[in-house]
Amino acid sequence: MFPMHTNHLFAEVLFAGGRRHGLREDELCEDAAGIHFLDGGAIFFLADGTSDEAGIGPFSSRCLANSLGYYFIESCLENHFFDNNGRRSPKKIVDEDQASFPPPSPLLRRLTMEEGADKASSADSVPPLQIVSIFNDAWKRLSQAWEKEFGFFIAKEENREQARKALAPYNDPKNNKSGHLLNFSATFCAGVLGHKGRSLDLVKIGDIDVAIKTKENSMRRLNSHRERLFVQLISCDKKEEMKLVFPAPKYKERSYEDVEFVVAKSDGVKLINDDLSFNLLSGGKKENLLRFRKLLTKGYDKNIGDDKAILYLMYME
């Protein structure tokens, strides 16, 4: 964990492995998070694998969260910010032929078509709602990679048998179909924070807790959404034919202006009082930052065995 400073923007990511996963030393923790700083702001993400889902071979909810983090980073570095020579890429913000789930919203199309849209090439701006196309691209990359890896995995008979045993019967009343199913799931949050207007564009799936404070409004909490991001292993005909299915993720785009700070944490982080804890960052002074940072050393529930991750970004006045 290393604090970073860009144009008076301070950010930090903290992790802790949960005790209940102590016997699975071959895997990374199920939380993955990161921050990438740009000339005009920062892009961040946090993913949390769901603990109550089983795994099979190299595939698990824990692997899903880490894989999504990897392909999110890959999409940022290879497809949206840099060309093959390491230069900033002038690629369009939205490619409607590639952004298939969900399709670009009217707001996204309008913002990207406005006069210049302050041009993505401007050094002091971050393209509006770029986070949507980055997430879509990351999900597409993950889907293609997992399908390829699963093909290699079930090429061996012992792995096919292992997969058959892991599948559980299911019935789908909507389509009147039955078969066998194994779920891998995760929750996810990602955003672009731009220096110009201190704008935040955000996508969120699941119960990752997000707090956003703007200059003109009280702190907003985004912690009630219960959706998950799923990958499903399904089969029919006595489990002989198996395939991975990638349901389109469901999320809502959110945008904010004049952001003072944003905090995101996985459900393994339980603070004594969330609202009071987050509001320690209000004011933008170094004292506010240090009070909040000190709280993170002892002001959380240490008895929770889940993995923990928290990230925050704060503009310093």
Disulfide bonds with the S-S distance in Angstrom:
none
